[in-house]
Amino acid sequence: MRAQRRSAMPTPMCLILTLLMLVVFAAETRGASATLAQTIEGAKKEGTIRGQWSQNTFGGGEGFTEFVAGMNKKYGLNLKGQFTP
């Protein structure tokens, strides 16, 4: 008895499922971008961001200042930082 050889070509069902997964992924990515945009707009309205942890964690107050400066630069914000050790 001869063994049947499987074709290297994907089946139509496999192609359909792959396409469906790509469509769902693209839709979720667009939703995430809108959420990020909404978060940035909300941050622009706040004005101040507060951080509280020990001086030995994340660089303490200096680390927090760098964190706030990085967020301001990356997202076009003008937040003021308020750190409490």
C-alpha positions in Angstrom: 0.0 0.0 0.0 1.3 3.4 -0.9 1.3 6.2 1.6 -0.5 9.4 0.5 1.6 12.4 0.3 0.4 15.6 1.9 0.5 18.7 -0.1 2.7 21.6 1.0 0.0 24.0 0.1 -2.2 25.2 3.0 -5.8 24.2 2.9 -8.5 26.8 2.2 -9.7 26.5 5.7 -6.3 27.2 7.1 -6.0 30.3 4.9 -9.4 31.5 6.0 -8.5 31.1 9.7 -5.2 32.9 9.3 -6.9 35.8 7.6 -9.5 36.0 10.3 -6.9 36.1 13.0 -5.1 38.9 11.2 -8.3 40.9 10.9 -9.1 40.5 14.6 -5.5 41.4 15.6 -5.6 44.6 13.4 -9.0 45.6 15.0 -7.6 45.1 18.5 -4.5 47.2 17.7 -6.6 50.1 16.4 -8.6 50.0 19.7 -5.4 50.0 21.7 -4.2 53.1 19.9 -7.4 55.0 20.6 -7.1 54.1 24.3 -3.5 55.3 24.4 -4.6 58.6 22.7 -7.3 59.0 25.3 -4.8 58.3 28.1 -2.4 61.0 26.8 -5.3 63.5 26.5 -6.3 62.8 30.1 -2.7 63.2 31.3 -2.5 66.6 29.5 -5.4 67.8 31.7 -3.9 66.5 35.0 -0.8 68.7 35.2 0.9 66.8 38.1 2.0 63.2 38.5 2.8 61.8 41.9 5.2 59.0 42.7 5.9 57.4 46.1 8.6 54.7 46.8 11.8 54.4 48.7 14.9 56.3 47.8 16.5 52.9 47.1 13.9 51.9 44.5 14.0 53.0 40.8 16.6 55.6 41.6 14.5 57.4 44.2 13.7 61.1 43.5 16.2 61.4 40.7 14.8 58.3 39.0 11.3 59.7 39.3 12.5 63.0 37.7 14.0 61.1 34.8 10.7 59.1 34.5 8.6 62.2 34.3 11.0 64.0 31.8 10.9 60.9 29.6 7.1 60.7 29.6 6.8 64.4 28.8 9.2 64.1 25.9 7.7 60.9 24.5 4.1 61.9 24.7 4.3 65.7 24.4 3.2 66.4 27.9 4.1 69.1 30.4 3.6 67.2 33.6 5.2 68.3 36.9 6.5 65.6 39.1 5.8 65.3 42.9 7.9 62.6 44.6 7.4 61.4 48.1 10.0 59.0 49.6 
